[in-house]
Amino acid sequence: MTDLDIVMLVCLAIVAAALIVTDIRVIKAWKAAKDKVTLTEIGDILCMILFAAGVTCCYSVDNMSLPVYVLSLIVTLLFLPCAFTIITPEGIIVPEIKKDCLRPAADYSYDYSQGKVIKETLNIYYNNGRPLKLYLGIKSTKLLTMLNNNYEKHGYENPMLRSE
């Protein structure tokens, strides 16, 4: 094993340890929430696929040792729970290593917008900052009811109440 392999193993082990702690906290918060909607973030899933494909290409051309390859794929799998956004009536469950995973609903607002590539986009704002953009499963009745009942309005028209 080369020095680069050892450095990569140490770095990947640190990332894996942090992801294990984060995953445990997210899963505990997810199980504690009685009413929840789970949405997938397309960008995170694509990054995971591209990372796994890149690591596999490096391994296949003999630029990477087997332990580094296996640990890289394990880190990719450990990132999977962080690729989901879990919305509850109390707030949104976010992957955090230090703080509480549940951010209160009072800190969030949202709106729906029309995208260029994907027609409907749900933008969720945390303290009026940069929005979290979600695309899949954003028109479920359960989600829309939860958003209407528990989140500050951000000047939008509810798609369920929209007159066609």
BALOBA-1460 file (C-alpha; in Angstrom, 3 decimals):
// residues 164
<rec num="1" residu="m" x="0.000" y="0.000" z="0.000"/>
<rec num="2" residu="t" x="1.335" y="3.418" z="-0.926"/>
<rec num="3" residu="d" x="1.397" y="6.518" z="1.230"/>
<rec num="4" residu="l" x="-1.444" y="7.970" z="-0.834"/>
<rec num="5" residu="d" x="-3.573" y="4.894" z="-0.098"/>
<rec num="6" residu="i" x="-2.950" y="5.293" z="3.627"/>
<rec num="7" residu="v" x="-3.880" y="8.986" z="3.523"/>
<rec num="8" residu="m" x="-7.021" y="8.166" z="1.535"/>
<rec num="9" residu="l" x="-7.982" y="5.423" z="4.003"/>
<rec num="10" residu="v" x="-7.580" y="7.769" z="6.963"/>
<rec num="11" residu="c" x="-9.614" y="10.517" z="5.295"/>
<rec num="12" residu="l" x="-12.357" y="8.106" z="4.247"/>
<rec num="13" residu="a" x="-12.437" y="6.575" z="7.739"/>
<rec num="14" residu="i" x="-12.962" y="10.030" z="9.275"/>
<rec num="15" residu="v" x="-15.755" y="10.793" z="6.800"/>
<rec num="16" residu="a" x="-17.336" y="7.379" z="7.450"/>
<rec num="17" residu="a" x="-17.269" y="7.934" z="11.219"/>
<rec num="18" residu="a" x="-18.928" y="11.357" z="10.848"/>
<rec num="19" residu="l" x="-21.550" y="9.921" z="8.505"/>
<rec num="20" residu="i" x="-22.323" y="7.055" z="10.894"/>
<rec num="21" residu="v" x="-23.000" y="9.535" z="13.708"/>
<rec num="22" residu="t" x="-25.088" y="11.727" z="11.404"/>
<rec num="23" residu="d" x="-27.041" y="8.764" z="10.027"/>
<rec num="24" residu="i" x="-27.866" y="7.503" z="13.508"/>
<rec num="25" residu="r" x="-29.127" y="10.958" z="14.533"/>
<rec num="26" residu="v" x="-31.221" y="11.343" z="11.356"/>
<rec num="27" residu="i" x="-32.713" y="7.852" z="11.635"/>
<rec num="28" residu="k" x="-33.592" y="8.393" z="15.316"/>
<rec num="29" residu="a" x="-35.290" y="11.712" z="14.471"/>
<rec num="30" residu="w" x="-37.052" y="10.090" z="11.519"/>
<rec num="31" residu="k" x="-38.394" y="7.251" z="13.688"/>
<rec num="32" residu="a" x="-39.498" y="9.696" z="16.414"/>
<rec num="33" residu="a" x="-41.603" y="11.740" z="13.987"/>
<rec num="34" residu="k" x="-45.147" y="10.437" z="13.877"/>
<rec num="35" residu="d" x="-46.325" y="12.272" z="10.771"/>
<rec num="36" residu="k" x="-43.703" y="12.796" z="8.068"/>
<rec num="37" residu="v" x="-43.113" y="13.142" z="4.354"/>
<rec num="38" residu="t" x="-39.802" y="12.015" z="2.865"/>
<rec num="39" residu="l" x="-38.587" y="13.765" z="-0.273"/>
<rec num="40" residu="t" x="-35.532" y="12.950" z="-2.373"/>
<rec num="41" residu="e" x="-33.001" y="15.535" z="-3.438"/>
<rec num="42" residu="i" x="-32.039" y="14.842" z="-7.048"/>
<rec num="43" residu="g" x="-28.658" y="16.583" z="-6.796"/>
<rec num="44" residu="d" x="-27.501" y="14.444" z="-3.882"/>
<rec num="45" residu="i" x="-28.516" y="11.200" z="-5.586"/>
<rec num="46" residu="l" x="-26.711" y="12.246" z="-8.774"/>
<rec num="47" residu="c" x="-23.570" y="13.143" z="-6.800"/>
<rec num="48" residu="m" x="-23.633" y="9.744" z="-5.112"/>
<rec num="49" residu="i" x="-23.955" y="7.959" z="-8.453"/>
<rec num="50" residu="l" x="-21.189" y="10.029" z="-10.045"/>
<rec num="51" residu="f" x="-18.888" y="9.503" z="-7.055"/>
<rec num="52" residu="a" x="-19.451" y="5.723" z="-7.125"/>
<rec num="53" residu="a" x="-18.899" y="5.661" z="-10.899"/>
<rec num="54" residu="g" x="-15.689" y="7.700" z="-10.608"/>
<rec num="55" residu="v" x="-14.331" y="5.506" z="-7.831"/>
<rec num="56" residu="t" x="-15.175" y="2.395" z="-9.838"/>
<rec num="57" residu="c" x="-13.384" y="3.798" z="-12.896"/>
<rec num="58" residu="c" x="-10.282" y="4.591" z="-10.824"/>
<rec num="59" residu="y" x="-10.303" y="1.101" z="-9.340"/>
<rec num="60" residu="s" x="-10.803" y="-0.566" z="-12.726"/>
<rec num="61" residu="v" x="-7.703" y="1.090" z="-14.218"/>
<rec num="62" residu="d" x="-5.559" y="0.066" z="-11.220"/>
<rec num="63" residu="n" x="-5.158" y="3.555" z="-9.774"/>
<rec num="64" residu="m" x="-6.740" y="2.593" z="-6.453"/>
<rec num="65" residu="s" x="-6.221" y="-0.196" z="-3.954"/>
<rec num="66" residu="l" x="-9.044" y="-2.535" z="-2.954"/>
<rec num="67" residu="p" x="-9.389" y="-1.240" z="0.654"/>
<rec num="68" residu="v" x="-9.721" y="2.369" z="-0.560"/>
<rec num="69" residu="y" x="-12.261" y="1.288" z="-3.180"/>
<rec num="70" residu="v" x="-14.389" y="-0.644" z="-0.678"/>
<rec num="71" residu="l" x="-14.276" y="2.158" z="1.904"/>
<rec num="72" residu="s" x="-15.221" y="4.685" z="-0.786"/>
<rec num="73" residu="l" x="-18.293" y="2.662" z="-1.687"/>
<rec num="74" residu="i" x="-19.185" y="2.305" z="2.004"/>
<rec num="75" residu="v" x="-18.968" y="6.092" z="2.425"/>
<rec num="76" residu="t" x="-21.269" y="6.463" z="-0.582"/>
<rec num="77" residu="l" x="-23.832" y="4.156" z="1.023"/>
<rec num="78" residu="l" x="-23.511" y="5.940" z="4.369"/>
<rec num="79" residu="f" x="-24.393" y="9.201" z="2.635"/>
<rec num="80" residu="l" x="-27.746" y="7.771" z="1.491"/>
<rec num="81" residu="p" x="-29.838" y="8.884" z="4.542"/>
<rec num="82" residu="c" x="-28.479" y="12.418" z="4.096"/>
<rec num="83" residu="a" x="-29.874" y="12.520" z="0.553"/>
<rec num="84" residu="f" x="-33.451" y="12.709" z="1.816"/>
<rec num="85" residu="t" x="-35.377" y="15.664" z="3.208"/>
<rec num="86" residu="i" x="-37.837" y="14.692" z="5.919"/>
<rec num="87" residu="i" x="-40.640" y="17.170" z="6.554"/>
<rec num="88" residu="t" x="-42.740" y="16.866" z="9.706"/>
<rec num="89" residu="p" x="-45.390" y="19.127" z="11.260"/>
<rec num="90" residu="e" x="-42.799" y="20.161" z="13.872"/>
<rec num="91" residu="g" x="-40.150" y="21.109" z="11.304"/>
<rec num="92" residu="i" x="-37.620" y="19.627" z="8.930"/>
<rec num="93" residu="i" x="-35.154" y="16.900" z="9.857"/>
<rec num="94" residu="v" x="-31.716" y="17.794" z="8.521"/>
<rec num="95" residu="p" x="-28.430" y="15.889" z="8.822"/>
<rec num="96" residu="e" x="-26.512" y="17.508" z="11.680"/>
<rec num="97" residu="i" x="-23.586" y="16.103" z="13.609"/>
<rec num="98" residu="k" x="-23.610" y="18.530" z="16.546"/>
<rec num="99" residu="k" x="-27.033" y="20.164" z="16.821"/>
<rec num="100" residu="d" x="-30.532" y="18.791" z="17.048"/>
<rec num="101" residu="c" x="-31.600" y="17.279" z="13.719"/>
<rec num="102" residu="l" x="-35.074" y="18.829" z="13.871"/>
<rec num="103" residu="r" x="-35.243" y="22.465" z="12.840"/>
<rec num="104" residu="p" x="-38.533" y="24.062" z="13.938"/>
<rec num="105" residu="a" x="-41.235" y="24.871" z="11.399"/>
<rec num="106" residu="a" x="-41.340" y="28.510" z="12.537"/>
<rec num="107" residu="d" x="-37.909" y="29.066" z="10.954"/>
<rec num="108" residu="y" x="-39.109" y="27.924" z="7.518"/>
<rec num="109" residu="s" x="-41.142" y="29.372" z="4.727"/>
<rec num="110" residu="y" x="-41.751" y="27.987" z="1.270"/>
<rec num="111" residu="d" x="-43.100" y="28.649" z="-2.178"/>
<rec num="112" residu="y" x="-43.658" y="26.852" z="-5.439"/>
<rec num="113" residu="s" x="-41.975" y="28.056" z="-8.599"/>
<rec num="114" residu="q" x="-41.818" y="27.131" z="-12.241"/>
<rec num="115" residu="g" x="-38.444" y="25.790" z="-13.335"/>
<rec num="116" residu="k" x="-36.861" y="25.765" z="-16.766"/>
<rec num="117" residu="v" x="-36.182" y="22.040" z="-16.927"/>
<rec num="118" residu="i" x="-38.544" y="20.661" z="-14.275"/>
<rec num="119" residu="k" x="-42.007" y="22.181" z="-14.248"/>
<rec num="120" residu="e" x="-42.805" y="22.498" z="-10.521"/>
<rec num="121" residu="t" x="-40.228" y="23.196" z="-7.825"/>
<rec num="122" residu="l" x="-40.789" y="23.418" z="-4.081"/>
<rec num="123" residu="n" x="-38.454" y="26.002" z="-2.556"/>
<rec num="124" residu="i" x="-38.037" y="25.762" z="1.208"/>
<rec num="125" residu="y" x="-36.354" y="28.755" z="2.838"/>
<rec num="126" residu="y" x="-34.600" y="28.535" z="6.208"/>
<rec num="127" residu="n" x="-34.566" y="31.968" z="7.862"/>
<rec num="128" residu="n" x="-35.132" y="33.516" z="4.413"/>
<rec num="129" residu="g" x="-31.778" y="32.226" z="3.172"/>
<rec num="130" residu="r" x="-30.940" y="30.314" z="0.027"/>
<rec num="131" residu="p" x="-33.766" y="27.878" z="-0.798"/>
<rec num="132" residu="l" x="-33.637" y="24.117" z="-0.660"/>
<rec num="133" residu="k" x="-35.096" y="23.024" z="-4.013"/>
<rec num="134" residu="l" x="-37.135" y="19.845" z="-4.158"/>
<rec num="135" residu="y" x="-38.681" y="18.326" z="-7.260"/>
<rec num="136" residu="l" x="-39.997" y="14.809" z="-6.606"/>
<rec num="137" residu="g" x="-43.197" y="14.113" z="-4.660"/>
<rec num="138" residu="i" x="-43.913" y="17.771" z="-3.941"/>
<rec num="139" residu="k" x="-47.621" y="17.649" z="-4.776"/>
<rec num="140" residu="s" x="-48.691" y="14.971" z="-2.313"/>
<rec num="141" residu="t" x="-51.797" y="15.875" z="-0.327"/>
<rec num="142" residu="k" x="-50.080" y="15.037" z="2.955"/>
<rec num="143" residu="l" x="-47.147" y="17.365" z="2.208"/>
<rec num="144" residu="l" x="-49.313" y="20.259" z="1.041"/>
<rec num="145" residu="t" x="-51.540" y="19.994" z="4.118"/>
<rec num="146" residu="m" x="-48.496" y="19.893" z="6.384"/>
<rec num="147" residu="l" x="-46.922" y="22.921" z="4.690"/>
<rec num="148" residu="n" x="-50.156" y="24.932" z="4.814"/>
<rec num="149" residu="n" x="-50.806" y="24.192" z="8.457"/>
<rec num="150" residu="n" x="-47.308" y="24.590" z="9.852"/>
<rec num="151" residu="y" x="-45.094" y="26.827" z="7.732"/>
<rec num="152" residu="e" x="-45.021" y="30.564" z="7.319"/>
<rec num="153" residu="k" x="-46.354" y="31.647" z="3.945"/>
<rec num="154" residu="h" x="-43.879" y="33.006" z="1.411"/>
<rec num="155" residu="g" x="-46.253" y="34.590" z="-1.111"/>
<rec num="156" residu="y" x="-47.269" y="31.600" z="-3.202"/>
<rec num="157" residu="e" x="-50.420" y="29.992" z="-4.497"/>
<rec num="158" residu="n" x="-51.186" y="26.511" z="-3.225"/>
<rec num="159" residu="p" x="-51.314" y="24.078" z="-6.185"/>
<rec num="160" residu="m" x="-54.171" y="22.127" z="-4.569"/>
<rec num="161" residu="l" x="-56.324" y="25.236" z="-4.191"/>
<rec num="162" residu="r" x="-55.383" y="26.743" z="-7.549"/>
<rec num="163" residu="s" x="-58.383" y="27.168" z="-9.853"/>
<rec num="164" residu="e" x="-57.636" y="25.537" z="-13.176"/>
